[in-house]
Every structure is written in C-alpha cells, then in structure tokens.
Amino acid sequence: MDPALSRLIQDHLGYSDEEISLFEKNPRNQEVMDKAPELMNQTIIAEVVHSHGCNSRHRVGDRFYFDGAGNLLTTRGPKRICVYALKAFASAVHAGNELFYAGADPNGMRFKRVACHDVGIRCGGWGQIVLEFSMKDRKMKTPPES
C-alpha cells in the first residue's frame, strides 16, 4: 500500500502502528481502497415506495440520501428519519457496496427492497414503510429533497 495513503488511513481511523500494519496485511483492504475513490462519487438513495400508518410520517416518494460509504447526508433528506427505517436499509447499503466492490452494478441487486420492522396495523403493529435501494453516480445530479 502506498505509504502516504497508509498514513492517511491511520490518521483518519485513529489506528496505532500495529493496527495499520494489520490493515495493510489484509489484501481485501487494498482492493477496497483501490475502488474507494469511485465509490465516493456515488450517492445511495433509499426511496419510500410504500407507506401506511408510519409514525414518522414518511410518505411514498420520500428519499434519504447517503454517500458511497453509507453515511447519511442529513441536509438532503427529511428533517425526521425513523431509526427503524435506517436499520432496515443498512443491509441494502452493505449489499450494494459489496456488489460495487465486486465490480457488479449495485442497481442490479435482485432484492433491493427492505421494510421497517413494524408489521403494520393488520398484524398488531402501527404502520410500515418499504424502502428501495438505488445507487447513482454523483456526476448525474440527484434532485434535492423538498
């Protein structure tokens, strides 16, 4: 691994010399670091495609935006975001990133929808939303959330 990149990672993650040595010895880390700049040019979008009885009042068409690493872009989405929706969507972000690192198009993911854990009023809960995963190149601007 390039020593300058290694030092940058060490400083960013707060690794000791021993920890950065472990990081460098893992061949998967080099592969991920090689693809990281391209991934950081991506925007991950969670779009609400179904909503009924949602206590947080998420509606069909609402979008939550994340950078390529999966960090929520808090200025781009609704002011309130349900933690259970985020928890459910985390698995889709992970799967999308894995596909990206493997050289596959994350938008080709077969099962790209997830739901919050609330089962809805008919099954003893309150409500439920379903989110759909997509990944867009940041150069192809995504519209701001209204």
C-alpha positions in Angstrom: 0.0 0.0 0.0 1.2 3.5 -0.8 2.8 4.9 2.4 1.0 8.3 2.1 -2.4 6.5 1.7 -1.5 4.2 4.6 -0.7 7.3 6.8 -3.9 9.0 5.8 -5.9 5.9 6.7 -4.1 5.6 10.0 -4.8 9.2 10.9 -8.4 9.1 9.7 -9.2 5.9 11.7 -7.0 6.6 14.7 -5.1 3.3 14.2 -1.9 2.5 16.1 1.1 1.4 14.2 0.2 -2.2 15.0 -3.4 -1.7 13.7 -2.3 -0.1 10.4 0.1 -3.0 9.9 -2.8 -5.4 10.3 -4.9 -3.3 7.9 -2.1 -3.3 5.3 -1.7 -7.1 5.5 -5.3 -7.8 4.6 -5.4 -8.0 0.8 -9.1 -7.1 0.7 -8.3 -3.7 2.2 -6.1 -2.8 -0.7 -8.8 -3.9 -3.2 -11.4 -1.7 -1.3 -9.0 1.2 -1.2 -8.4 1.0 -4.9 -12.2 1.3 -5.5 -12.9 3.8 -2.8 -12.5 7.0 -4.8 -15.0 5.8 -7.4 -17.4 4.7 -4.7 -17.2 8.1 -3.0 -18.5 9.5 -6.3 -21.8 7.6 -5.8 -24.9 8.6 -4.0 -27.0 5.9 -2.4 -30.7 6.6 -2.3 -33.4 5.0 -0.1 -36.8 5.8 -1.7 -40.0 5.1 0.2 -42.1 3.0 -2.2 -44.8 2.0 0.3 -46.1 3.7 3.4 -49.1 3.2 5.6 -49.5 4.2 9.2 -45.9 5.5 9.6 -45.5 7.2 12.9 -42.6 9.3 11.4 -45.0 10.3 8.6 -42.7 9.0 5.8 -44.6 9.1 2.5 -44.2 7.4 -0.8 -41.6 9.3 -2.8 -39.6 10.5 0.3 -35.9 9.9 -0.3 -33.0 9.5 2.2 -29.5 10.1 0.7 -26.2 8.6 1.7 -22.7 9.0 0.4 -21.0 5.9 -1.1 -19.6 4.8 2.2 -23.2 4.7 3.7 -23.1 8.0 5.7 -26.5 9.6 5.9 -26.4 13.0 4.1 -28.6 14.8 6.7 -29.0 18.0 4.8 -30.6 16.2 1.8 -33.5 14.3 3.3 -36.4 14.8 5.6 -35.8 16.5 9.0 -37.0 13.4 10.8 -36.0 9.9 9.8 -37.1 6.8 11.6 -34.3 4.8 13.2 -36.0 1.6 12.3 -36.1 2.5 8.6 -32.4 3.3 8.8 -31.7 0.0 10.5 -33.6 -1.9 7.8 -31.8 -0.1 5.0 -28.3 -0.8 6.4 -28.4 -4.3 4.9 -29.2 -2.9 1.4 -26.3 -0.4 1.7 -24.0 -3.3 2.7 -25.2 -5.4 -0.2 -24.8 -2.5 -2.7 -21.3 -1.8 -1.5 -20.3 -5.5 -1.8 -21.6 -5.6 -5.4 -19.8 -2.4 -6.2 -16.5 -3.7 -4.8 -17.0 -7.0 -6.8 -17.4 -5.0 -10.0 -21.1 -5.6 -10.4 -23.8 -2.9 -10.8 -25.5 -2.4 -7.4 -28.7 -1.4 -9.2 -28.9 -4.9 -10.5 -29.5 -6.2 -7.0 -32.3 -8.8 -7.1 -33.8 -8.0 -3.7 -33.4 -4.2 -3.4 -36.4 -3.5 -1.1 -36.5 -3.6 2.7 -39.1 -2.7 5.2 -39.0 -1.3 8.7 -39.6 -3.9 11.4 -43.1 -2.6 12.2 -45.5 -5.2 10.8 -48.4 -2.8 10.3 -51.8 -2.4 11.9 -53.3 -5.6 10.5 -50.6 -7.7 12.2 -50.6 -5.9 15.6 -48.2 -3.1 14.8 -48.8 0.5 13.8 -47.5 1.1 10.3 -44.9 0.2 7.9 -42.7 1.6 5.1 -40.8 -0.1 2.3 -37.6 1.4 1.0 -36.0 0.7 -2.3 -32.2 0.9 -2.9 -30.5 2.6 -5.8 -27.0 4.0 -6.4 -26.4 6.9 -8.7 -23.2 8.5 -9.9 -22.8 11.8 -8.2 -22.0 13.5 -11.5 -25.6 12.6 -12.5 -27.2 15.1 -10.1 -30.0 13.8 -7.9 -32.7 16.3 -7.2 -32.7 17.9 -3.7 -35.3 16.7 -1.3 -38.2 19.2 -0.9 
